[in-house]
Each structure stands twice: as C-alpha cells, then as structure tokens.
Amino acid sequence: MIVCVCNAITERDIDEAVADGATSMQALQDSLRVSSQCGSCSGCAEACLERALSERGPARPLPLVATSESLPA
C-alpha cells in the first residue's frame, strides 16, 4: 500500500526501515522523506511505524558473556 504519494513511500518501505533500525517518525523522515512534503500521510505513516515496531519484537538480544569475575568461586 502506498503511504506517501508525494515521495512514493510504501508500507513495505517503512517495514524495511524499521528492520534497519528506525524507531521514530523523525528516523523515517530522515531515511525515507516520508511525510516531508504535504504531510497528509503522517497519520498513516505513524500507524505503519507503530505496527512495524510492535511486530518486530526485541531488536537484538544481547549475549551474556561469562567472565572469570562473574563465575562462582
């Protein structure tokens, strides 16, 4: 679905931007220029962003690394 007609941004473009680390409308505007012309798509773009973020789950789990200091003696 086309979200931003002015810049030809699709819902898939927003999904990919979120997968690449975008977490805010400002990040989408910086990377995709979504909602940077007339602004009429901002509500739809924000809804797509929120949906993509909720479906994403944890961004990247951090591995736990045992060190000699953290192991029981």
KOLGU-4560 file (N, C-alpha, C; in nm, 3 decimals, padded with zeros to 5 digits):
<recs>
<n_xx: 00.084 n_yy: -00.117 n_zz: 00.000 ca_xx: 00.000 ca_yy: 00.000 ca_zz: 00.000 c_xx: 00.089 c_yy: 00.124 c_zz: 00.000 mol: A seq: 1 type: MET>
<n_xx: 00.055 n_yy: 00.221 n_zz: -00.082 ca_xx: 00.128 ca_yy: 00.348 ca_zz: -00.083 c_xx: 00.085 c_yy: 00.430 c_zz: 00.038 mol: A seq: 2 type: ILE>
<n_xx: 00.183 n_yy: 00.474 n_zz: 00.113 ca_xx: 00.158 ca_yy: 00.555 ca_zz: 00.232 c_xx: 00.177 c_yy: 00.703 c_zz: 00.199 mol: A seq: 3 type: VAL>
<n_xx: 00.286 n_yy: 00.735 n_zz: 00.133 ca_xx: 00.320 ca_yy: 00.873 ca_zz: 00.100 c_xx: 00.325 c_yy: 00.887 c_zz: -00.052 mol: A seq: 4 type: CYS>
<n_xx: 00.224 n_yy: 00.952 n_zz: -00.107 ca_xx: 00.216 ca_yy: 00.969 ca_zz: -00.252 c_xx: 00.324 c_yy: 01.066 c_zz: -00.301 mol: A seq: 5 type: VAL>
<n_xx: 00.350 n_yy: 01.170 n_zz: -00.225 ca_xx: 00.448 ca_yy: 01.271 ca_zz: -00.267 c_xx: 00.586 c_yy: 01.211 c_zz: -00.291 mol: A seq: 6 type: CYS>
<n_xx: 00.625 n_yy: 01.115 n_zz: -00.207 ca_xx: 00.759 ca_yy: 01.056 ca_zz: -00.217 c_xx: 00.757 c_yy: 00.909 c_zz: -00.255 mol: A seq: 7 type: ASN>
<n_xx: 00.640 n_yy: 00.858 n_zz: -00.295 ca_xx: 00.624 ca_yy: 00.718 ca_zz: -00.338 c_xx: 00.677 c_yy: 00.619 c_zz: -00.234 mol: A seq: 8 type: ALA>
<n_xx: 00.637 n_yy: 00.640 n_zz: -00.108 ca_xx: 00.679 ca_yy: 00.552 ca_zz: 00.001 c_xx: 00.567 c_yy: 00.453 c_zz: 00.029 mol: A seq: 9 type: ILE>
<n_xx: 00.604 n_yy: 00.326 n_zz: 00.037 ca_xx: 00.506 ca_yy: 00.221 ca_zz: 00.062 c_xx: 00.518 c_yy: 00.171 c_zz: 00.206 mol: A seq: 10 type: THR>
<n_xx: 00.417 n_yy: 00.094 n_zz: 00.245 ca_xx: 00.419 ca_yy: 00.031 ca_zz: 00.377 c_xx: 00.542 c_yy: -00.060 c_zz: 00.388 mol: A seq: 11 type: GLU>
<n_xx: 00.575 n_yy: -00.127 n_zz: 00.280 ca_xx: 00.693 ca_yy: -00.215 ca_zz: 00.280 c_xx: 00.821 c_yy: -00.134 c_zz: 00.305 mol: A seq: 12 type: ARG>
<n_xx: 00.830 n_yy: -00.014 n_zz: 00.247 ca_xx: 00.947 ca_yy: 00.072 ca_zz: 00.271 c_xx: 00.961 c_yy: 00.103 c_zz: 00.420 mol: A seq: 13 type: ASP>
<n_xx: 00.848 n_yy: 00.131 n_zz: 00.485 ca_xx: 00.850 ca_yy: 00.160 ca_zz: 00.628 c_xx: 00.890 c_yy: 00.036 c_zz: 00.706 mol: A seq: 14 type: ILE>
<n_xx: 00.836 n_yy: -00.080 n_zz: 00.670 ca_xx: 00.874 ca_yy: -00.206 ca_zz: 00.735 c_xx: 01.025 c_yy: -00.229 c_zz: 00.725 mol: A seq: 15 type: ASP>
<n_xx: 01.081 n_yy: -00.205 n_zz: 00.607 ca_xx: 01.225 ca_yy: -00.225 ca_zz: 00.587 c_xx: 01.307 c_yy: -00.125 c_zz: 00.666 mol: A seq: 16 type: GLU>
<n_xx: 01.259 n_yy: -00.002 n_zz: 00.675 ca_xx: 01.330 ca_yy: 00.099 ca_zz: 00.754 c_xx: 01.332 c_yy: 00.061 c_zz: 00.902 mol: A seq: 17 type: ALA>
<n_xx: 01.220 n_yy: 00.008 n_zz: 00.951 ca_xx: 01.214 ca_yy: -00.038 ca_zz: 01.091 c_xx: 01.308 c_yy: -00.156 c_zz: 01.110 mol: A seq: 18 type: VAL>
<n_xx: 01.310 n_yy: -00.248 n_zz: 01.016 ca_xx: 01.402 ca_yy: -00.363 ca_zz: 01.024 c_xx: 01.547 c_yy: -00.316 c_zz: 01.026 mol: A seq: 19 type: ALA>
<n_xx: 01.573 n_yy: -00.202 n_zz: 00.962 ca_xx: 01.709 ca_yy: -00.146 ca_zz: 00.959 c_xx: 01.739 c_yy: -00.058 c_zz: 01.080 mol: A seq: 20 type: ASP>
<n_xx: 01.640 n_yy: -00.042 n_zz: 01.171 ca_xx: 01.667 ca_yy: 00.030 ca_zz: 01.295 c_xx: 01.587 c_yy: 00.156 c_zz: 01.320 mol: A seq: 21 type: GLY>
<n_xx: 01.503 n_yy: 00.198 n_zz: 01.228 ca_xx: 01.422 ca_yy: 00.318 ca_zz: 01.251 c_xx: 01.321 c_yy: 00.292 c_zz: 01.363 mol: A seq: 22 type: ALA>
<n_xx: 01.311 n_yy: 00.384 n_zz: 01.457 ca_xx: 01.219 ca_yy: 00.367 ca_zz: 01.569 c_xx: 01.130 c_yy: 00.489 c_zz: 01.592 mol: A seq: 23 type: THR>
<n_xx: 01.140 n_yy: 00.590 n_zz: 01.505 ca_xx: 01.061 ca_yy: 00.712 ca_zz: 01.524 c_xx: 01.024 c_yy: 00.771 c_zz: 01.389 mol: A seq: 24 type: SER>
<n_xx: 00.926 n_yy: 00.861 n_zz: 01.392 ca_xx: 00.888 ca_yy: 00.931 ca_zz: 01.269 c_xx: 01.005 c_yy: 01.014 c_zz: 01.218 mol: A seq: 25 type: MET>
<n_xx: 01.082 n_yy: 01.072 n_zz: 01.308 ca_xx: 01.198 ca_yy: 01.151 ca_zz: 01.265 c_xx: 01.296 c_yy: 01.063 c_zz: 01.188 mol: A seq: 26 type: GLN>
<n_xx: 01.317 n_yy: 00.941 n_zz: 01.235 ca_xx: 01.407 ca_yy: 00.849 ca_zz: 01.165 c_xx: 01.352 c_yy: 00.814 c_zz: 01.027 mol: A seq: 27 type: ALA>
<n_xx: 01.220 n_yy: 00.796 n_zz: 01.017 ca_xx: 01.159 ca_yy: 00.767 ca_zz: 00.887 c_xx: 01.170 c_yy: 00.888 c_zz: 00.794 mol: A seq: 28 type: LEU>
<n_xx: 01.151 n_yy: 01.007 n_zz: 00.848 ca_xx: 01.163 ca_yy: 01.127 ca_zz: 00.766 c_xx: 01.306 c_yy: 01.145 c_zz: 00.717 mol: A seq: 29 type: GLN>
<n_xx: 01.402 n_yy: 01.115 n_zz: 00.804 ca_xx: 01.543 ca_yy: 01.129 ca_zz: 00.765 c_xx: 01.583 c_yy: 01.028 c_zz: 00.659 mol: A seq: 30 type: ASP>
<n_xx: 01.536 n_yy: 00.904 n_zz: 00.673 ca_xx: 01.580 ca_yy: 00.799 ca_zz: 00.581 c_xx: 01.494 c_yy: 00.787 c_zz: 00.456 mol: A seq: 31 type: SER>
<n_xx: 01.362 n_yy: 00.808 n_zz: 00.469 ca_xx: 01.271 ca_yy: 00.788 ca_zz: 00.357 c_xx: 01.210 c_yy: 00.916 c_zz: 00.303 mol: A seq: 32 type: LEU>
<n_xx: 01.215 n_yy: 01.023 n_zz: 00.381 ca_xx: 01.149 ca_yy: 01.150 ca_zz: 00.349 c_xx: 00.997 c_yy: 01.138 c_zz: 00.353 mol: A seq: 33 type: ARG>
<n_xx: 00.946 n_yy: 01.036 n_zz: 00.422 ca_xx: 00.802 ca_yy: 01.020 ca_zz: 00.436 c_xx: 00.746 c_yy: 01.139 c_zz: 00.514 mol: A seq: 34 type: VAL>
<n_xx: 00.632 n_yy: 01.189 n_zz: 00.473 ca_xx: 00.563 ca_yy: 01.300 ca_zz: 00.539 c_xx: 00.647 c_yy: 01.428 c_zz: 00.541 mol: A seq: 35 type: SER>
<n_xx: 00.733 n_yy: 01.445 n_zz: 00.442 ca_xx: 00.817 ca_yy: 01.565 ca_zz: 00.438 c_xx: 00.770 c_yy: 01.668 c_zz: 00.336 mol: A seq: 36 type: SER>
<n_xx: 00.666 n_yy: 01.638 n_zz: 00.261 ca_xx: 00.615 ca_yy: 01.734 ca_zz: 00.162 c_xx: 00.486 c_yy: 01.796 c_zz: 00.216 mol: A seq: 37 type: GLN>
<n_xx: 00.372 n_yy: 01.739 n_zz: 00.182 ca_xx: 00.243 ca_yy: 01.799 ca_zz: 00.223 c_xx: 00.202 c_yy: 01.758 c_zz: 00.364 mol: A seq: 38 type: CYS>
<n_xx: 00.253 n_yy: 01.643 n_zz: 00.413 ca_xx: 00.223 ca_yy: 01.599 ca_zz: 00.549 c_xx: 00.092 c_yy: 01.526 c_zz: 00.567 mol: A seq: 39 type: GLY>
<n_xx: 00.014 n_yy: 01.510 n_zz: 00.462 ca_xx: -00.117 ca_yy: 01.445 ca_zz: 00.479 c_xx: -00.106 c_yy: 01.296 c_zz: 00.511 mol: A seq: 40 type: SER>
<n_xx: 00.011 n_yy: 01.237 n_zz: 00.491 ca_xx: 00.029 ca_yy: 01.094 ca_zz: 00.518 c_xx: 00.082 c_yy: 01.067 c_zz: 00.659 mol: A seq: 41 type: CYS>
<n_xx: 00.104 n_yy: 01.169 n_zz: 00.739 ca_xx: 00.170 ca_yy: 01.150 ca_zz: 00.868 c_xx: 00.096 c_yy: 01.053 c_zz: 00.959 mol: A seq: 42 type: SER>
<n_xx: -00.036 n_yy: 01.059 n_zz: 00.963 ca_xx: -00.113 ca_yy: 00.968 ca_zz: 01.047 c_xx: -00.098 c_yy: 00.824 c_zz: 01.003 mol: A seq: 43 type: GLY>
<n_xx: -00.108 n_yy: 00.800 n_zz: 00.874 ca_xx: -00.093 ca_yy: 00.665 ca_zz: 00.820 c_xx: 00.050 c_yy: 00.616 c_zz: 00.841 mol: A seq: 44 type: CYS>
<n_xx: 00.148 n_yy: 00.703 n_zz: 00.818 ca_xx: 00.288 ca_yy: 00.665 ca_zz: 00.836 c_xx: 00.316 c_yy: 00.629 c_zz: 00.981 mol: A seq: 45 type: ALA>
<n_xx: 00.262 n_yy: 00.706 n_zz: 01.075 ca_xx: 00.280 ca_yy: 00.676 ca_zz: 01.217 c_xx: 00.215 c_yy: 00.543 c_zz: 01.253 mol: A seq: 46 type: GLU>
<n_xx: 00.097 n_yy: 00.515 n_zz: 01.198 ca_xx: 00.030 ca_yy: 00.387 ca_zz: 01.224 c_xx: 00.112 c_yy: 00.271 c_zz: 01.169 mol: A seq: 47 type: ALA>
<n_xx: 00.168 n_yy: 00.288 n_zz: 01.050 ca_xx: 00.253 ca_yy: 00.183 ca_zz: 00.992 c_xx: 00.379 c_yy: 00.163 c_zz: 01.076 mol: A seq: 48 type: CYS>
<n_xx: 00.436 n_yy: 00.272 n_zz: 01.124 ca_xx: 00.554 ca_yy: 00.264 ca_zz: 01.210 c_xx: 00.522 c_yy: 00.188 c_zz: 01.338 mol: A seq: 49 type: LEU>
<n_xx: 00.413 n_yy: 00.223 n_zz: 01.404 ca_xx: 00.374 ca_yy: 00.156 ca_zz: 01.529 c_xx: 00.348 c_yy: 00.007 c_zz: 01.506 mol: A seq: 50 type: GLU>
<n_xx: 00.282 n_yy: -00.027 n_zz: 01.396 ca_xx: 00.255 ca_yy: -00.167 ca_zz: 01.365 c_xx: 00.386 c_yy: -00.243 c_zz: 01.342 mol: A seq: 51 type: ARG>
<n_xx: 00.474 n_yy: -00.184 n_zz: 01.264 ca_xx: 00.602 ca_yy: -00.249 ca_zz: 01.234 c_xx: 00.685 c_yy: -00.267 c_zz: 01.361 mol: A seq: 52 type: ALA>
<n_xx: 00.684 n_yy: -00.167 n_zz: 01.448 ca_xx: 00.759 ca_yy: -00.178 ca_zz: 01.573 c_xx: 00.701 c_yy: -00.287 c_zz: 01.663 mol: A seq: 53 type: LEU>
<n_xx: 00.569 n_yy: -00.297 n_zz: 01.669 ca_xx: 00.507 ca_yy: -00.397 ca_zz: 01.756 c_xx: 00.529 c_yy: -00.538 c_zz: 01.703 mol: A seq: 54 type: SER>
<n_xx: 00.540 n_yy: -00.553 n_zz: 01.572 ca_xx: 00.563 ca_yy: -00.685 ca_zz: 01.513 c_xx: 00.710 c_yy: -00.725 c_zz: 01.516 mol: A seq: 55 type: GLU>
<n_xx: 00.797 n_yy: -00.629 n_zz: 01.533 ca_xx: 00.941 ca_yy: -00.653 ca_zz: 01.527 c_xx: 00.991 c_yy: -00.736 c_zz: 01.643 mol: A seq: 56 type: ARG>
<n_xx: 00.937 n_yy: -00.714 n_zz: 01.761 ca_xx: 00.990 ca_yy: -00.782 ca_zz: 01.879 c_xx: 01.120 c_yy: -00.717 c_zz: 01.921 mol: A seq: 57 type: GLY>
<n_xx: 01.196 n_yy: -00.786 n_zz: 02.006 ca_xx: 01.323 ca_yy: -00.729 ca_zz: 02.051 c_xx: 01.416 c_yy: -00.703 c_zz: 01.933 mol: A seq: 58 type: PRO>
<n_xx: 01.482 n_yy: -00.589 n_zz: 01.934 ca_xx: 01.569 ca_yy: -00.553 ca_zz: 01.823 c_xx: 01.682 c_yy: -00.653 c_zz: 01.807 mol: A seq: 59 type: ALA>
<n_xx: 01.763 n_yy: -00.668 n_zz: 01.908 ca_xx: 01.873 ca_yy: -00.764 ca_zz: 01.905 c_xx: 01.900 c_yy: -00.810 c_zz: 02.048 mol: A seq: 60 type: ARG>
<n_xx: 01.883 n_yy: -00.938 n_zz: 02.074 ca_xx: 01.916 ca_yy: -00.985 ca_zz: 02.208 c_xx: 02.067 c_yy: -00.973 c_zz: 02.232 mol: A seq: 61 type: PRO>
<n_xx: 02.102 n_yy: -00.931 n_zz: 02.350 ca_xx: 02.242 ca_yy: -00.920 ca_zz: 02.385 c_xx: 02.291 c_yy: -01.051 c_zz: 02.446 mol: A seq: 62 type: LEU>
<n_xx: 02.402 n_yy: -01.103 n_zz: 02.398 ca_xx: 02.454 ca_yy: -01.227 ca_zz: 02.456 c_xx: 02.512 c_yy: -01.200 c_zz: 02.594 mol: A seq: 63 type: PRO>
<n_xx: 02.494 n_yy: -01.295 n_zz: 02.682 ca_xx: 02.555 ca_yy: -01.287 ca_zz: 02.815 c_xx: 02.691 c_yy: -01.354 c_zz: 02.807 mol: A seq: 64 type: LEU>
<n_xx: 02.791 n_yy: -01.283 n_zz: 02.851 ca_xx: 02.927 ca_yy: -01.336 ca_zz: 02.844 c_xx: 02.975 c_yy: -01.357 c_zz: 02.987 mol: A seq: 65 type: VAL>
<n_xx: 03.013 n_yy: -01.480 n_zz: 03.015 ca_xx: 03.067 ca_yy: -01.511 ca_zz: 03.148 c_xx: 03.214 c_yy: -01.471 c_zz: 03.153 mol: A seq: 66 type: ALA>
<n_xx: 03.250 n_yy: -01.405 n_zz: 03.261 ca_xx: 03.391 ca_yy: -01.371 ca_zz: 03.282 c_xx: 03.436 c_yy: -01.441 c_zz: 03.408 mol: A seq: 67 type: THR>
<n_xx: 03.564 n_yy: -01.448 n_zz: 03.426 ca_xx: 03.615 ca_yy: -01.514 ca_zz: 03.545 c_xx: 03.568 c_yy: -01.444 c_zz: 03.672 mol: A seq: 68 type: SER>
<n_xx: 03.541 n_yy: -01.314 n_zz: 03.664 ca_xx: 03.494 ca_yy: -01.240 ca_zz: 03.780 c_xx: 03.348 c_yy: -01.271 c_zz: 03.813 mol: A seq: 69 type: GLU>
<n_xx: 03.270 n_yy: -01.313 n_zz: 03.714 ca_xx: 03.128 ca_yy: -01.337 ca_zz: 03.738 c_xx: 03.097 c_yy: -01.482 c_zz: 03.774 mol: A seq: 70 type: SER>
<n_xx: 03.195 n_yy: -01.571 n_zz: 03.763 ca_xx: 03.173 ca_yy: -01.712 ca_zz: 03.795 c_xx: 03.191 c_yy: -01.735 c_zz: 03.944 mol: A seq: 71 type: LEU>
<n_xx: 03.109 n_yy: -01.827 n_zz: 04.002 ca_xx: 03.126 ca_yy: -01.856 ca_zz: 04.144 c_xx: 03.263 c_yy: -01.919 c_zz: 04.171 mol: A seq: 72 type: PRO>
<n_xx: 03.317 n_yy: -01.889 n_zz: 04.287 ca_xx: 03.450 ca_yy: -01.942 ca_zz: 04.321 c_xx: 03.444 c_yy: -02.087 c_zz: 04.363 mol: A seq: 73 type: ALA>
</recs>
